[in-house]
Amino acid sequence: MVTVKAPGKVILYGEHAVVYGEPALAMAVNKYVYVTAKVRDDGKIGINAMDLKLAGLSVTILENGDIVARTDYGAVISALSYVKRALEIAMEYVGKRVGVDLLIRSEMPVGAGLGTSAAVAVATILAYVKALGYDIDKRELARLAWQVEKDVQGAASPTDTTMATFGGLIYIKPEGNSVIMEPVKPGTEIPLVIGYTPRVSTTKELVAMVSRKLESMRDVIEPIIKTIGVITRRGREALEKGDLELMGTLMNINHGLLDSLGVSTRQLNEMVYAARSAGALGSKLTGAGGGGCMIALSDKVDVERAIELIGGSVLSARLDSEGARVIDDKSLPTLK
């Protein structure tokens, strides 16, 4: 039996602008997806993913290699699609199709913009490979997990799977049809409070909305996008110098610009401004917006309480610098 964990991530600066060639800055956080894999001898795969709000179910590996879930619940099948494809790709990697029991637990909500699906893909592949006694290079792990996301979503950035695999801080620079990712060394610890509210719009819808605005009001929207790029570059400099006050100020400006693009929501804004009023150095939405998550640069309990009073769910977070790894079962947290 093997247990692995893979971290989630937040975007410190640059969301939406990165779609148009501007940089972004991402941070892996110490909130994890845990996958425990235990080999079984009957060729079946048992999946218990209660923390992802999925019912336990049984699936069978057919002779042609397909994995078929024994349930008619479409929503469950959809939510399990990352696990299913990750298992198929892991089996192709090791060259064996062996049954396992999987226990999947998560400290992060699904669909909140924290990279949970990418962490599930990374952790599932690593757990299966390790349970069968094989090793895998992290670069290969990231590549395979990215393939999972592309197969399930139709298109995907490698950012989330890279963060879940390697951890750390990464400066993302789109260049033509490729993306350059540079590790960034922080000059100080980065205390974050994450606030979450249910999403009302999908990433695809929000990206399309910004695109329409850019087409119809290029003279207005393009300067906003370019300014977000400048903020990201300045944010990296502040991060490397350990200047938390400047980081916070830049977060505040970044959020204002994202709100002007129309990707924030009333509840996200309320959490953002409540965090500042409670003493956060800075706060902004993180990810695509439309609900989901915001981040506040703070370690104050007052900030957490302020977000909760607005109706948000709260996670406190720090940098994860290790990425996906095997852990001792005794170090597993008790998840609610």
C-alpha positions as CSV (number, residue, x, y, z in Angstrom):
1,M,0.0,0.0,0.0
2,V,1.3,3.4,-1.0
3,T,0.0,6.9,-0.1
4,V,1.0,10.0,-2.0
5,K,0.0,13.7,-1.8
6,A,0.0,16.5,-4.4
7,P,-0.5,20.2,-3.7
8,G,-2.9,22.7,-5.0
9,K,-2.0,26.1,-6.3
10,V,-3.1,29.7,-6.4
11,I,-2.3,32.4,-8.9
12,L,-0.6,35.4,-7.2
13,Y,-0.8,37.6,-10.3
14,G,-1.6,37.5,-13.9
15,E,-4.8,35.5,-14.5
16,H,-6.7,36.3,-17.7
17,A,-3.8,38.5,-19.0
18,V,-1.7,35.3,-19.4
19,V,-4.2,34.3,-22.1
20,Y,-2.9,37.2,-24.2
21,G,0.9,36.6,-23.8
22,E,1.4,38.4,-20.4
23,P,3.2,36.6,-17.6
24,A,1.6,35.0,-14.5
25,L,3.0,34.0,-11.1
26,A,1.7,30.8,-9.5
27,M,2.4,29.4,-6.0
28,A,1.9,25.8,-4.9
29,V,0.2,25.7,-1.5
30,N,0.2,23.2,1.4
31,K,-3.3,22.0,0.8
32,Y,-3.3,18.5,-0.7
33,V,-5.0,15.8,-2.6
34,Y,-4.1,12.4,-1.0
35,V,-4.3,9.1,-2.9
36,T,-3.8,5.8,-1.3
37,A,-3.4,2.8,-3.6
38,K,-3.5,-0.9,-2.6
39,V,-3.0,-3.6,-5.2
40,R,-5.7,-6.2,-5.4
41,D,-5.7,-9.5,-7.2
42,D,-9.2,-9.6,-8.9
43,G,-8.5,-7.2,-11.7
44,K,-11.0,-4.6,-10.3
45,I,-10.5,-1.1,-9.2
46,G,-12.3,0.2,-6.1
47,I,-12.6,3.9,-5.7
48,N,-13.5,5.7,-2.5
49,A,-13.5,9.4,-3.0
50,M,-15.9,10.7,-0.4
51,D,-14.0,13.9,0.3
52,L,-14.5,14.8,-3.4
53,K,-18.3,14.3,-2.8
54,L,-18.2,11.2,-4.9
55,A,-19.9,7.9,-4.0
56,G,-17.7,4.9,-3.7
57,L,-18.1,2.6,-6.7
58,S,-16.5,-0.3,-8.5
59,V,-15.0,-0.3,-11.9
60,T,-13.6,-3.1,-14.1
61,I,-10.8,-3.3,-16.6
62,L,-11.9,-4.8,-19.8
63,E,-9.7,-6.9,-22.1
64,N,-9.3,-3.9,-24.4
65,G,-7.9,-1.9,-21.6
66,D,-11.0,0.3,-21.0
67,I,-12.0,1.1,-17.5
68,V,-15.8,0.9,-17.0
69,A,-17.5,2.3,-14.0
70,R,-20.4,0.3,-12.5
71,T,-22.9,3.1,-12.1
72,D,-25.3,5.1,-14.1
73,Y,-24.8,8.4,-12.3
74,G,-23.6,10.8,-14.9
75,A,-22.3,13.3,-12.5
76,V,-20.2,10.8,-10.7
77,I,-18.7,9.6,-14.0
78,S,-17.9,13.1,-14.9
79,A,-16.2,13.8,-11.6
80,L,-14.2,10.6,-11.8
81,S,-13.0,11.2,-15.3
82,Y,-9.7,12.5,-14.1
83,V,-9.1,9.5,-12.0
84,K,-10.2,7.1,-14.7
85,R,-7.9,8.7,-17.4
86,A,-5.0,8.9,-14.9
87,L,-5.3,5.2,-14.2
88,E,-5.4,4.3,-17.9
89,I,-2.3,6.4,-18.5
90,A,-0.5,5.0,-15.5
91,M,-1.2,1.5,-16.7
92,E,0.2,2.4,-20.1
93,Y,3.3,3.8,-18.4
94,V,4.1,0.6,-16.4
95,G,2.9,-1.7,-19.1
96,K,0.6,-3.6,-16.7
97,R,-3.2,-3.5,-16.0
98,V,-3.5,-4.4,-12.3
99,G,-6.5,-3.9,-10.0
100,V,-6.1,-1.5,-7.1
101,D,-8.2,0.0,-4.3
102,L,-7.9,3.8,-4.4
103,L,-8.8,6.1,-1.5
104,I,-8.9,9.7,-2.5
105,R,-9.0,12.5,0.0
106,S,-8.8,16.3,-0.5
107,E,-8.2,19.3,1.6
108,M,-9.4,21.5,-1.2
109,P,-12.8,22.0,-2.8
110,V,-13.3,20.8,-6.4
111,G,-13.8,23.3,-9.1
112,A,-12.6,26.3,-7.0
113,G,-9.6,27.2,-9.2
114,L,-7.1,25.7,-6.8
115,G,-5.9,23.0,-9.3
116,T,-7.6,20.1,-7.5
117,S,-8.2,18.1,-10.7
118,A,-4.6,18.4,-11.7
119,A,-3.5,17.3,-8.2
120,V,-5.9,14.3,-8.5
121,A,-4.3,13.4,-11.8
122,V,-0.8,13.7,-10.5
123,A,-1.4,11.9,-7.3
124,T,-3.4,9.0,-8.9
125,I,-0.6,8.3,-11.5
126,L,2.1,8.5,-8.8
127,A,0.2,6.3,-6.4
128,Y,-0.5,3.6,-9.0
129,V,3.1,3.6,-10.3
130,K,4.5,3.4,-6.8
131,A,2.0,0.7,-5.6
132,L,3.2,-1.5,-8.4
133,G,6.9,-1.0,-7.4
134,Y,7.9,1.3,-10.3
135,D,9.6,4.7,-10.3
136,I,8.8,7.8,-12.4
137,D,10.7,10.9,-13.1
138,K,8.9,14.1,-12.1
139,R,9.1,15.6,-15.6
140,E,7.5,12.5,-17.0
141,L,4.9,12.6,-14.2
142,A,4.0,16.2,-15.0
143,R,3.8,15.3,-18.7
144,L,1.5,12.4,-18.2
145,A,-0.8,14.3,-15.8
146,W,-1.0,17.2,-18.3
147,Q,-2.1,14.6,-20.9
148,V,-4.8,13.5,-18.5
149,E,-6.1,17.1,-18.3
150,K,-5.9,17.5,-22.1
151,D,-7.8,14.3,-22.7
152,V,-10.5,15.1,-20.2
153,Q,-10.9,18.9,-20.9
154,G,-10.0,19.0,-24.6
155,A,-7.4,21.7,-23.9
156,A,-5.4,22.6,-20.8
157,S,-2.5,24.7,-19.7
158,P,0.4,22.7,-18.2
159,T,0.5,25.1,-15.2
160,D,-1.7,23.2,-12.8
161,T,-0.1,19.8,-13.3
162,T,3.4,21.4,-13.2
163,M,2.6,23.0,-9.8
164,A,1.1,19.8,-8.4
165,T,4.2,17.8,-9.5
166,F,7.0,20.1,-8.6
167,G,5.6,22.6,-6.0
168,G,7.3,25.9,-5.4
169,L,6.7,29.2,-7.1
170,I,6.7,29.5,-10.9
171,Y,6.8,32.5,-13.2
172,I,4.8,31.6,-16.4
173,K,5.8,33.2,-19.7
174,P,3.8,32.4,-22.8
175,E,6.0,32.6,-25.9
176,G,4.2,31.8,-29.2
177,N,2.7,28.3,-28.9
178,S,4.8,27.3,-26.0
179,V,5.0,28.3,-22.3
180,I,8.2,28.9,-20.4
181,M,8.1,28.2,-16.7
182,E,10.8,29.7,-14.4
183,P,11.2,28.7,-10.8
184,V,11.2,31.7,-8.4
185,K,12.9,31.9,-5.1
186,P,10.9,33.8,-2.5
187,G,12.7,36.3,-0.3
188,T,10.4,35.6,2.7
189,E,7.6,33.3,3.8
190,I,4.3,34.1,2.1
191,P,1.3,33.8,4.5
192,L,-2.0,33.4,2.7
193,V,-5.6,33.1,3.6
194,I,-7.8,31.5,0.9
195,G,-11.5,32.3,0.9
196,Y,-13.9,30.2,-1.2
197,T,-17.4,30.7,-2.5
198,P,-19.3,28.5,-5.0
199,R,-18.6,29.4,-8.7
200,V,-21.4,30.8,-10.9
201,S,-19.4,30.9,-14.1
202,T,-17.0,28.5,-15.8
203,T,-13.4,29.4,-16.8
204,K,-14.4,28.9,-20.5
205,E,-17.3,31.4,-20.1
206,L,-15.2,34.0,-18.4
207,V,-12.3,33.7,-20.9
208,A,-14.8,34.1,-23.7
209,M,-16.4,37.1,-22.1
210,V,-13.0,38.9,-21.7
211,S,-12.2,38.0,-25.4
212,R,-15.4,39.6,-26.5
213,K,-14.7,42.8,-24.6
214,L,-11.2,42.9,-26.0
215,E,-12.6,42.6,-29.6
216,S,-15.2,45.3,-29.0
217,M,-13.2,47.7,-26.9
218,R,-9.6,47.0,-27.7
219,D,-8.5,50.6,-26.8
220,V,-9.9,50.2,-23.3
221,I,-9.3,46.5,-22.5
222,E,-5.8,46.0,-24.0
223,P,-4.2,48.6,-21.6
224,I,-5.8,46.8,-18.7
225,I,-4.3,43.5,-19.8
226,K,-0.9,45.0,-20.4
227,T,-1.0,46.7,-16.9
228,I,-1.7,43.3,-15.3
229,G,1.4,42.0,-17.0
230,V,3.4,44.9,-15.5
231,I,2.0,44.1,-12.1
232,T,3.0,40.5,-12.5
233,R,6.6,41.5,-13.3
234,R,6.7,43.9,-10.4
235,G,5.1,41.2,-8.2
236,R,7.9,38.8,-9.0
237,E,10.5,41.4,-8.1
238,A,8.7,42.1,-4.8
239,L,8.5,38.4,-4.0
240,E,12.1,37.8,-4.6
241,K,13.0,40.8,-2.4
242,G,10.6,39.7,0.3
243,D,8.7,42.9,0.1
244,L,5.3,41.8,1.4
245,E,3.8,45.3,1.5
246,L,4.5,45.9,-2.1
247,M,3.2,42.5,-3.0
248,G,0.0,43.4,-1.2
249,T,-0.4,46.7,-2.9
250,L,0.1,45.0,-6.3
251,M,-2.5,42.4,-5.4
252,N,-5.0,45.1,-4.6
253,I,-4.4,46.8,-8.0
254,N,-4.5,43.5,-9.8
255,H,-7.9,42.7,-8.3
256,G,-9.3,46.1,-9.3
257,L,-8.3,45.5,-12.9
258,L,-9.8,42.0,-12.9
259,D,-13.0,43.4,-11.5
260,S,-13.0,46.0,-14.3
261,L,-12.8,43.1,-16.8
262,G,-16.0,41.7,-15.2
263,V,-14.7,38.4,-13.9
264,S,-15.3,39.0,-10.2
265,T,-18.5,38.6,-8.3
266,R,-20.3,40.5,-5.5
267,Q,-19.3,37.9,-2.9
268,L,-15.7,37.6,-4.1
269,N,-15.5,41.4,-3.8
270,E,-17.0,41.4,-0.4
271,M,-14.4,38.8,0.8
272,V,-11.6,40.8,-0.8
273,Y,-12.5,44.0,0.9
274,A,-13.4,42.4,4.2
275,A,-9.9,40.9,4.3
276,R,-8.3,44.3,3.7
277,S,-10.4,45.9,6.4
278,A,-9.3,43.2,8.8
279,G,-5.7,43.9,8.2
280,A,-4.6,41.9,5.2
281,L,-1.6,43.5,3.3
282,G,-3.4,42.8,0.0
283,S,-6.2,40.6,-1.4
284,K,-7.5,39.6,-4.8
285,L,-9.5,36.9,-6.6
286,T,-7.3,34.0,-7.7
287,G,-8.0,31.9,-10.9
288,A,-10.6,32.7,-13.5
289,G,-13.1,34.3,-11.1
290,G,-16.9,34.0,-11.4
291,G,-16.9,32.8,-7.8
292,G,-14.3,30.4,-6.6
293,C,-11.4,31.6,-4.6
294,M,-9.8,34.8,-3.4
295,I,-6.5,35.1,-1.5
296,A,-5.4,37.5,1.2
297,L,-1.8,38.2,2.1
298,S,-2.0,37.7,5.8
299,D,-1.6,35.3,8.7
300,K,-4.1,37.1,11.0
301,V,-7.0,35.2,12.5
302,D,-9.0,38.4,12.1
303,V,-8.8,38.1,8.4
304,E,-10.0,34.5,8.4
305,R,-13.0,35.5,10.6
306,A,-13.8,38.5,8.4
307,I,-14.0,36.2,5.3
308,E,-16.2,33.7,7.2
309,L,-18.5,36.5,8.3
310,I,-19.1,37.3,4.7
311,G,-20.1,33.7,4.1
312,G,-16.9,32.4,2.6
313,S,-15.1,29.1,3.6
314,V,-11.5,29.6,4.7
315,L,-8.2,27.8,4.3
316,S,-4.9,29.1,5.6
317,A,-2.0,28.3,3.4
318,R,1.8,28.4,3.0
319,L,4.2,27.6,0.2
320,D,4.6,23.9,-0.7
321,S,8.2,23.6,-2.1
322,E,8.3,19.8,-2.7
323,G,5.4,18.9,-4.9
324,A,4.0,15.4,-5.3
325,R,5.6,12.8,-3.0
326,V,5.1,9.5,-1.2
327,I,4.2,10.0,2.5
328,D,3.9,7.8,5.6
329,D,0.3,6.9,6.3
330,K,0.9,8.1,9.9
331,S,1.3,11.6,8.6
332,L,-2.1,11.7,7.0
333,P,-4.3,14.4,8.4
334,T,-7.8,13.8,9.7
335,L,-10.0,15.2,7.0
336,K,-13.6,16.3,7.6
